Amino acid sequence: MTLRRLLLSMLVAAMVVVSCTSGQNGGENVNVDTSYAVEMASTWHYAGAPQRVQVGILASDANGIRPVTQGAIDLEFSYLGADGSGEPSAGPTATATYIPVPGTDASGDVPAIVTGANGIYEADAVSFDDAGLWRTTLSIEIDGVPRRLTTDFRVDAESGIPAPGMPAPKTETLALDSKNVEDESVDSMAAGGDPIPDPELHEWTIGAAIEQSRPALVLFGTPAFCTSRFCGPEVTEIQRLAVDHPDRAVYIHVEIWKDYDAQTVNKGAAEWLLRELPDGTPQMTEPWLYLIGSDGVIADRWGPLFDSADVAAALEALPPMEA
């Protein structure tokens, strides 16, 4: 099974080549003939509802491939028709702010290449009127040079995976007390015989939380095998949110892989995230973070990254749970 991985296979050949003068850019020298590419980080966009849009920007030069981080960028969206053959028709515009991988540097005010920083840019409440192929055009200034980058993406008539306003699938995800499963199927960080490092995130199943009318904050991700390097820091951040907001929800980490070597996906992750494209190709994107209300309805979702302050505000908007 081939799963689409995010922000990794941005091939240099697909990048928009931009020549720039050497100079200082957020603490790093930017060399001549640096190439830049923008790609969609978020997936499963759908028409008719406000949603988050996340994009990643990578720079490639003699020093390798590095993310552009910090600050904010402007996005313009245009509709290319149901099959992408139409002339671009102007759509919404938005400002996308930088969202760091938890624990990485987010101190800069302008887009730059910063050692140790990693993340994406997120625009909130973007609505697409029609299903089909869309284009985002990104305006950014790096090292004093303005640039415009584009990438195309699909918008479906409906979300292909669970979305806000939908009833949450009452999935019996794996937990600490699940029978006849390996620990690494519950949490990939237990591979090789290590103990599960976050047992407090594996006490509840999604189904049990819904059955008992408990709000749930659910992270789908595979910290040991996450090629984007988002999942591990996000698990740690969910642990922190659980400590800071213990009475607002139960906190659940759903491991993606039942057996990574055999490329077998856990049933719970597959029910939520594994889909088949029109050409028959299986697709799963992760990580995803879901907030499920006490009524069993999805209140919000974030992916692949989330703004911790945004999630904390959503948790605090919930009434305290009864003991």
Disulfide bonds with the S-S distance in Angstrom:
Cys226-Cys231 2.32
